């Protein structure tokens, strides 16, 4: 038969600082924050990409973006420059 052991705090254990979060709690907090950040980034990307202007016949750039790229190309590579 085993006798229960007395659980008294020794003077050395009483002075030890106690952790605010356990390892499991810190893991849960870190994973939760990661999920929230990933969800917020996905929602922001979805919101930005959802309201793009229509560009018939183009699959990558919108009509405004094509005009900007054409102006940049004309500025960097003017006509008649060998």
C-alpha positions as CSV (number, residue, x, y, z in Angstrom):
1,X,0.0,0.0,0.0
2,X,1.3,3.4,-1.0
3,X,1.0,6.4,1.3
4,X,0.2,9.7,-0.3
5,X,3.1,12.0,-0.4
6,X,2.8,15.4,1.3
7,X,2.9,18.3,-1.2
8,X,4.5,21.2,0.7
9,X,6.2,24.0,-1.1
10,X,9.9,24.0,-0.2
11,X,11.7,27.3,0.2
12,X,13.6,26.8,-3.1
13,X,10.4,26.2,-5.1
14,X,8.5,29.2,-3.7
15,X,11.0,31.7,-5.1
16,X,11.0,30.3,-8.7
17,X,9.2,32.5,-11.2
18,X,6.1,30.9,-12.8
19,X,5.6,31.0,-16.5
20,X,2.7,33.1,-17.8
21,X,1.9,30.6,-20.6
22,X,2.6,26.9,-20.8
23,X,4.2,25.4,-23.9
24,X,0.9,24.2,-25.1
25,X,-0.8,27.5,-24.5
26,X,2.0,29.3,-26.3
27,X,1.6,26.9,-29.3
28,X,-2.1,27.5,-29.4
29,X,-1.7,31.2,-29.3
30,X,1.0,31.1,-32.0
31,X,-1.2,29.0,-34.3
32,X,-4.2,31.1,-33.6
33,X,-2.4,34.3,-34.5
34,X,-1.0,32.6,-37.7
35,X,-4.4,31.6,-38.8
36,X,-5.8,35.0,-38.2
37,X,-3.0,36.7,-40.1
38,X,-3.3,34.3,-43.0
39,X,-7.1,34.8,-43.1
40,X,-6.8,38.6,-43.0
41,X,-4.2,38.5,-45.9
42,X,-6.4,36.2,-47.9
43,X,-9.5,38.5,-47.3
44,X,-7.5,41.6,-48.3
45,X,-6.2,39.9,-51.5
46,X,-9.7,38.7,-52.4
47,X,-11.1,42.2,-51.8
48,X,-8.5,43.8,-54.0
49,X,-8.7,41.3,-56.8
50,X,-12.4,41.0,-56.9
51,X,-13.1,44.5,-58.1
52,X,-10.7,44.7,-61.0
53,X,-11.8,46.6,-64.1
54,X,-12.9,44.5,-67.1
55,X,-10.3,44.1,-69.9
56,X,-11.8,42.2,-72.8
57,X,-9.3,40.0,-74.6
58,X,-6.7,40.4,-71.9
59,X,-5.9,37.8,-69.3
60,X,-3.2,39.5,-67.2
61,X,-3.4,43.3,-67.4
62,X,-6.4,45.6,-67.3
63,X,-6.9,48.3,-69.9
64,X,-5.4,51.0,-67.6
65,X,-2.4,48.8,-66.9
66,X,-1.8,48.3,-70.6
67,X,-1.8,52.0,-71.2
68,X,0.8,52.5,-68.4
69,X,3.0,49.8,-69.7
70,X,2.8,51.2,-73.2
71,X,3.8,54.7,-71.9
72,X,6.7,53.2,-70.0
73,X,7.8,51.3,-73.1
74,X,7.6,54.5,-75.2
75,X,9.7,56.4,-72.6
76,X,12.4,53.8,-72.3
77,X,12.5,52.8,-76.0
78,X,11.5,55.8,-78.1
79,X,10.7,55.3,-81.8
80,X,13.6,56.0,-84.2
81,X,16.3,55.2,-81.7
82,X,18.6,52.5,-83.1
